[in-house]
Amino acid sequence: MKTEKIEGEVYSFRKNANEEVKCIISTQYNQKLVELRVFYKDENDELHRSKRGIVMNINTFQQALPHIQQALNNTLPTP
């Protein structure tokens, strides 16, 4: 079974009428990173990267993810 490394946009959602949040996996300085970045629309309706967002090393993200999932499981009502 061949596995491929994901790089690029993996998820996005609309924040409001003029902004979108994108989850991006990238490599910078030989480090894998996870970015949650706000993009905004200009007057021509084109999306541009803003300075708002967070970037973390993928290992840090992977360590945090189970804790985030556990917190969500403990606080959200079950359907």
Summary of the structure (lengths in Angstrom):
residues: 79
radius of gyration: 15.4
end to end distance: 35.7
largest distance: 46.2
contacts: 149
relative contact order: 0.15
helix: 23%
strand: 52%
